[in-house]
Amino acid sequence: MKTVQEEAAGRSPDARAGKGRRRWLPWVIGLVTVLAVAVIAGGVAVVQNDYDIDEQSVSIPFGPIALDGVLATPPGARAPLGLVIFVHGDGPIDATYDSFYRPIWESFARAGYASLSWNKQGIDGSAGNWLDQSMQDRAAEVEAAIAWASQRPDIDTKRIGLWGSSQGGWVMPKVARQTPSLCFMIAASPAINWERQGRYNTVAQMRADGASQTEIDQAISKSDRTRKLLDDGASFEQYRAAVNGDVEGMTANRWTFISKNFRSDATRDLKQSDLRVFLVLADHDLNVDIADTREVYTRVLPPEQLEVKTYSGATHGLVKKNIEDSTLRKYATAIFNPRGLFASGYLADLQAFLERSTQACDR
């Protein structure tokens, strides 16, 4: 029986229900579509972040503390394996560099190599404070890792080498000079001289940000005053007073770190190394003057010892510039195609270098 209102409107209850369903149908379809896309995207992310490596947590003795690390190995590979030891750049970096290293580990695994990396001191629950370290302290860490790995039956001691980026370019040559048993070194965007690198970075970044020449000159002048303070052994409080409190994010711990390391220069250590070196550079590097780096490496190392490759359209981290310039694109690529972050050919070139190194190391 119809209600009075339904009779007046000329609609049956079934007709009203049908119209209600039609009104909600687009919303239901839209929700189902969104859920389907989310499921597919989630599946893609899972697949793209599933690497062809096995990982195990390891603890490396280092004096009174231990280095908390990760050993990544090729699945099902027969021991003994070659090993690449990772030497971080600047900053508070954990063993995987927030997973950024995993595509590189996978490339090394395809060449039959394991990868070893650890948290910087004080990072992710590790003991110590990385800002208390000199470059020689960091080199001592790497040497401890080499000694630890050399005792493992699954590691081929004749095929141990280093991969390091940026600030690691001051650490690896020290290790190479002090550990002649190493076979190779992969140097990704390494600097040569701390002070030259700092000035280059300041100017390059300001130009990229559109600063005027006056602003750049003022920044250089401030940098020169800071270097004078470092040369004089000034404390952080003296630095703060000298710049009228305008410390621009500098902390006491960071000042101590810089004070220990601002005289770093890789040239002398490189000269005393006989490792095979793969020097990897990026043509849009705002951190490191690649012309300076290339000139020193090619001058102090004989041609048979050195391979150099510069990647076009790449930034300091060997990431594609068009990706790094967009926060949205960078995070989306990191989630859905992390291997696609890197400069074209970089991962394949790393694998090929290790495959060539296997023959050289076994001689």
C-alpha positions in Angstrom: 0.0 0.0 0.0 1.3 3.4 -0.9 1.8 6.2 1.6 0.0 9.5 1.1 3.3 11.1 0.2 4.1 8.4 -2.4 0.7 8.7 -3.9 1.2 12.5 -4.2 4.6 12.0 -5.8 3.4 9.2 -8.1 6.3 7.0 -7.0 6.3 3.5 -5.6 8.7 2.4 -2.8 10.5 0.2 -5.4 11.0 3.2 -7.7 12.5 5.2 -4.8 14.9 2.4 -3.9 16.0 2.1 -7.5 16.8 5.8 -7.7 18.7 5.6 -4.5 20.8 2.8 -5.9 21.5 4.7 -9.0 22.6 7.7 -6.9 25.1 5.6 -4.9 26.3 3.4 -7.7 29.0 5.9 -9.0 30.3 6.2 -5.5 30.5 2.4 -5.1 32.3 2.0 -8.4 34.7 4.8 -7.5 35.5 3.2 -4.2 36.0 -0.2 -5.8 38.3 1.4 -8.4 40.4 3.2 -5.8 40.7 0.0 -3.7 41.7 -1.9 -6.8 44.3 0.7 -7.8 45.6 0.7 -4.2 46.0 -3.1 -4.2 47.7 -3.1 -7.6 50.0 -0.3 -6.5 50.8 -2.1 -3.3 51.6 -5.2 -5.2 53.9 -3.3 -7.5 55.7 -1.7 -4.6 56.2 -5.0 -2.9 57.6 -6.6 -6.1 59.8 -3.7 -6.8 61.2 -3.6 -3.3 61.9 -7.4 -3.3 65.6 -7.7 -4.0 67.4 -10.8 -5.2 69.6 -10.9 -2.1 69.7 -12.5 1.3 70.3 -10.3 4.3 71.6 -11.1 7.8 72.3 -8.8 10.7 75.9 -8.9 11.9 77.9 -7.5 14.7 81.5 -6.4 14.0 83.9 -6.0 17.0 85.5 -2.6 17.1 87.4 -1.9 20.3 85.0 -1.4 23.2 81.9 -1.3 21.0 80.4 -3.3 18.1 79.4 -2.1 14.7 75.8 -3.1 13.9 75.7 -4.1 10.3 74.0 -6.0 7.5 75.7 -8.7 5.3 73.8 -9.0 2.0 74.6 -12.2 -0.1 73.5 -13.7 -3.4 70.8 -16.3 -2.7 72.0 -19.8 -3.2 75.6 -18.8 -4.1 78.4 -21.1 -3.3 81.1 -19.8 -0.9 83.6 -18.3 -0.8 82.2 -15.0 -2.1 83.9 -11.8 -3.0 83.0 -8.9 -0.7 82.3 -5.2 -1.1 82.5 -3.1 2.1 80.4 0.1 2.1 81.9 3.4 3.2 79.2 6.0 3.9 79.2 9.6 2.9 78.4 12.5 5.3 75.4 12.4 7.6 73.5 10.1 10.0 73.3 7.0 7.8 72.1 3.6 8.8 73.3 0.3 7.3 71.0 0.3 4.3 70.9 4.1 3.9 67.1 3.9 4.2 67.1 1.1 1.6 69.0 3.2 -1.0 71.9 0.7 -1.0 69.8 -2.3 -1.8 69.7 -2.0 -5.6 73.4 -1.6 -5.5 73.8 -4.7 -3.3 71.6 -6.6 -5.8 73.9 -5.6 -8.7 76.9 -6.8 -6.7 75.2 -10.0 -5.8 74.6 -10.7 -9.5 78.4 -10.5 -10.0 78.8 -13.0 -7.2 79.7 -10.6 -4.4 78.4 -10.0 -0.9 78.0 -6.5 0.5 78.8 -5.4 4.1 77.5 -2.2 5.6 76.9 -0.9 9.1 75.1 1.8 11.0 77.2 4.9 11.7 78.0 5.3 15.3 75.0 6.5 17.3 72.5 5.7 14.4 69.6 3.3 14.8 70.6 2.3 18.3 74.3 1.8 17.6 76.9 2.9 20.2 79.0 6.0 19.9 78.6 9.2 18.0 79.7 9.6 14.4 80.3 13.3 14.9 83.2 12.4 17.2 85.0 10.7 14.4 87.9 11.7 12.3 88.4 10.3 8.8 91.2 8.1 10.3 88.7 6.9 12.9 86.4 5.9 10.1 89.2 4.2 8.3 89.9 2.1 11.4 86.3 1.0 11.4 86.7 -0.3 7.8 89.9 -2.1 8.7 88.1 -3.8 11.6 85.4 -4.9 9.2 88.0 -6.3 6.8 89.6 -8.2 9.6 86.2 -9.6 10.7 85.2 -10.6 7.2 88.6 -12.2 6.5 87.9 -14.7 9.3 84.7 -15.9 7.7 84.9 -19.1 5.6 82.3 -17.8 3.2 84.4 -14.8 2.2 87.2 -14.9 -0.4 90.0 -12.8 1.1 91.5 -12.2 -2.3 88.3 -10.5 -3.6 87.6 -7.9 -0.9 87.1 -4.3 -2.1 85.4 -1.0 -1.2 82.5 1.0 -2.4 82.2 4.5 -1.0 80.5 7.8 -1.8 81.2 11.5 -1.2 82.9 11.8 2.2 83.9 8.1 1.9 86.4 9.4 -0.7 88.6 10.6 2.1 88.3 7.3 4.1 88.8 4.7 1.3 92.3 5.9 0.2 93.5 5.7 3.8 92.2 2.1 4.1 93.8 1.2 0.7 97.2 2.6 1.8 97.0 0.8 5.1 95.5 -2.5 3.8 97.5 -3.7 0.8 95.5 -6.9 0.6 92.5 -5.1 -0.8 91.7 -5.7 -4.5 89.6 -2.7 -5.7 87.8 0.5 -4.9 84.7 2.0 -6.3 84.6 5.8 -5.6 81.2 7.4 -6.2 81.3 11.2 -6.3 84.4 11.5 -4.0 85.9 14.8 -3.1 89.7 15.5 -3.0 90.2 18.4 -0.7 87.7 19.3 2.1 88.2 23.1 1.9 88.0 23.3 -1.9 85.0 21.0 -1.9 83.2 23.2 0.7 83.7 26.3 -1.3 82.6 24.6 -4.5 79.5 23.3 -2.9 78.6 26.8 -1.5 79.0 28.5 -4.8 77.4 25.8 -6.9 74.3 25.5 -4.7 73.8 29.2 -4.5 74.0 29.6 -8.3 71.5 26.7 -8.7 69.2 28.6 -6.3 69.5 31.8 -8.3 71.6 33.8 -5.8 73.2 37.1 -7.0 76.9 37.5 -7.3 76.8 39.9 -4.3 75.2 37.2 -2.2 77.7 34.6 -3.4 80.6 37.0 -2.6 79.2 37.5 0.9 78.9 33.7 1.5 82.5 33.2 0.3 83.7 35.9 2.7 81.9 34.2 5.5 83.4 30.9 4.5 86.9 32.4 4.5 86.4 33.8 8.0 85.2 30.4 9.2 88.2 28.7 7.7 90.5 31.1 9.5 88.7 30.3 12.8 89.2 26.6 12.1 92.9 27.2 11.4 93.2 29.0 14.7 91.5 26.2 16.6 88.5 28.2 17.6 85.8 26.7 19.8 82.2 26.6 18.8 81.4 29.5 21.1 84.2 31.6 19.5 82.7 30.8 16.1 79.2 31.8 17.2 80.5 35.1 18.5 82.5 35.7 15.3 79.4 35.3 13.1 77.1 37.3 15.5 75.1 34.2 16.3 74.3 33.5 12.7 75.4 29.9 12.8 73.1 28.7 10.0 72.3 25.3 11.6 75.9 24.7 12.8 75.9 22.8 16.2 78.7 22.3 18.7 79.0 18.6 17.7 79.1 19.5 14.0 81.8 22.1 14.7 83.9 19.5 16.5 83.5 17.1 13.6 84.6 19.7 11.0 87.5 20.8 13.3 88.8 17.3 13.2 88.4 16.9 9.4 88.6 20.2 7.5 92.2 19.5 6.5 91.3 16.2 4.8 92.9 15.7 1.3 92.8 12.4 -0.5 95.8 13.1 -2.8 98.6 11.7 -0.7 96.8 8.5 0.2 95.7 7.9 -3.4 99.3 8.2 -4.5 100.3 5.3 -2.2 97.5 3.0 -3.3 97.9 0.3 -6.0 94.2 -0.7 -6.1 92.1 -1.0 -9.2 89.8 2.0 -9.0 86.4 2.7 -10.7 85.8 6.5 -10.4 82.1 7.3 -10.8 81.1 10.9 -11.4 77.9 12.8 -12.1 77.6 15.8 -14.4 75.1 17.7 -12.2 77.0 17.3 -9.0 76.6 20.4 -6.8 78.5 18.9 -3.9 81.8 17.9 -5.5 83.8 19.6 -8.2 84.1 16.6 -10.6 86.7 18.4 -12.7 89.0 18.7 -9.7 88.4 15.1 -8.7 89.0 13.7 -12.2 92.2 15.7 -12.5 93.7 14.4 -9.3 92.7 10.8 -9.8 94.0 10.7 -13.4 97.2 12.5 -12.4 98.2 10.3 -9.4 96.9 6.9 -10.6 98.4 5.1 -13.7 95.9 4.5 -16.6 96.0 0.7 -16.1 94.8 1.2 -12.5 91.9 3.6 -13.2 88.5 3.5 -14.9 86.5 6.7 -15.0 82.9 7.2 -16.0 80.8 10.3 -15.8 77.0 9.9 -15.9 75.0 12.5 -17.7 71.8 13.8 -16.2 72.8 12.6 -12.7 73.3 14.3 -9.4 75.8 13.8 -6.5 74.1 10.5 -5.4 74.1 9.1 -8.9 70.4 9.8 -9.0 68.7 11.0 -12.1 68.4 14.8 -11.9 64.8 15.0 -13.2 63.8 12.7 -10.4 65.8 14.4 -7.7 64.4 17.8 -8.7 60.8 16.6 -7.9 60.0 15.5 -4.3 56.9 13.7 -5.5 58.7 11.9 -8.4 61.6 11.0 -6.1 59.4 9.4 -3.4 57.1 7.7 -6.0 60.2 6.3 -7.8 61.7 5.1 -4.5 58.5 3.2 -3.7 57.5 1.9 -7.1 60.7 1.6 -9.0 63.7 2.1 -6.7 66.2 0.8 -9.3 65.0 3.5 -11.5 66.4 6.2 -9.2 69.9 5.7 -10.4 71.6 7.1 -13.5 71.0 5.0 -16.6 73.6 2.2 -16.8 75.0 2.8 -13.4 73.9 -0.4 -11.7 74.9 -2.5 -14.7 78.3 -0.8 -14.8 78.9 -1.7 -11.2 78.1 -5.3 -11.9 80.4 -5.4 -14.9 83.3 -3.8 -13.0 83.1 -6.4 -10.3 83.0 -9.2 -12.9 86.2 -7.8 -14.4 87.7 -7.4 -10.9 87.1 -11.1 -10.1 89.6 -12.1 -12.8 92.1 -9.4 -11.7 91.8 -10.3 -8.0 92.4 -14.0 -8.6 95.7 -13.4 -10.3 
